Amino acid sequence: MTEVSRSTTPPVTLFTGQWADLPLEDVARLAASWGYDGLEIAASGDHLDLLRADEDPAYLGERLEIVERHGLRVHAISNHLTGQAVCDDPIDFRHEAIVRPYTWGDGEPEGVRQRAAQDMKRAARVARRLGASVVTGFTGSKIWPYVAQFPPVPESVIDDGYEDFARRWTPILDVFAEEGVRYAHEIHPSEIAYDHWTLVRSLEAIDGHPAFGVNWDPSHMLWQGMDVVGFIWDFQDRICHVDCKDTRIRPANGRTGILGSHLPWGDPRRQWDFVSTGHGDVPWEDSFRALRAIGYNGPFSVEWEDAGMDRQHGAAQAVDFVRNLLWERPSHSFDSSFSNQ
């Protein structure tokens, strides 16, 4: 295999969220050994405590030193788990399991939402100090429980959900703008923006706030039946981060549906499953060509999820798969050689 020059192509990074059971030191060492250029560090586990990082320069410096000692860079940080609690209703045992104790506090729902919002603002400050220009994450949604629209849901309830999102997230996005960092929302079920039209409406709700971007992760779009390549063109001004996560769609058999049937990951009765990058049905080459065509040159972050594959095997394999699609862009048009001028 001929290695593509890393100096002129976008960085390939590893999202650390699925490795939060390991110390950051171990994850950085593994990522470097596999050939990654950097990390998308999750604010979970040992990897990054945002409260400590915001208040203790020594702790922040120690986190950065670990990454740089292994020849890596911090290209983005993730605060997906805390972001989920900003707008969700209800707030319950699910959130207690994923947010930091300082965010959960006494568990009173509105208090959790307010502390989650403060942690999102904190993420913008920490990202800037780490040299990252993007924070990836979720928003949560007050109206996701009504996605089936039955029992009937008045339009006023849906309107209120978008107003709630705008009210809670505009002050957060203002801090992002002040810090020169963009928030990259991941299009995902259970969020305020989970497909094309809900993203359009979310952007309208916040008056197109410039700090609100998109983390292009095709895995959640694919099983919903969305055009993942067309999405790139439609929202080219919003895409500021890429997560390379794959989905495998099983042939229709008349029994399965897209909602998963409450079956566990990896169960062959499911219609779809997340799989290691390159092993699913995401049209990666068309997607990468579209991303490069719109001028995206940011990180391509491998988000490993596969119930049927060892993660070290998958992560080591995925970096080569992604890098082989990030070939050098041409310096001139291929048909210019036909001209005699």
MOPEQUI-V30031 format. One line per field, one symbol per residue. burial: # if it has 16 or more other ideal C-beta (glycine too) atoms within 10 Angstrom, else .. Layout:
burial = ???
This chain:
burial = ........############.#.#..######.#.##########.#####.##.....#..##.##..#.##################.#...#...##..##.......###################.#############.#..............##.###.##..##.##..#.########..######.##.###.##..#.##############.#.##.##..#..############......#...#.........#############.#..##.###...#.#########..#....######.###.##...............
